[in-house]
Amino acid sequence: NVWLQDAEVLKDFDILSAASEPMRTVVLQYRDIDVDRSGVFKLQLKSVQGSTLISGVELRRQSTSR
């Protein structure tokens, strides 16, 4: 299970099923995640089976002009 800023965004996520085969990249993208003025970004992983794995995180500031 995965939480961003205390909000659960994935439940019972199976990365092998998402990738369809071993050693294949899975990219998940989330928009409009608020980071407070302190700049703290919270990412929490909780294993359902086995161990958790994360290979990278990219954070980009969203343009404020809409």
Disulfide bonds with the S-S distance in Angstrom:
none
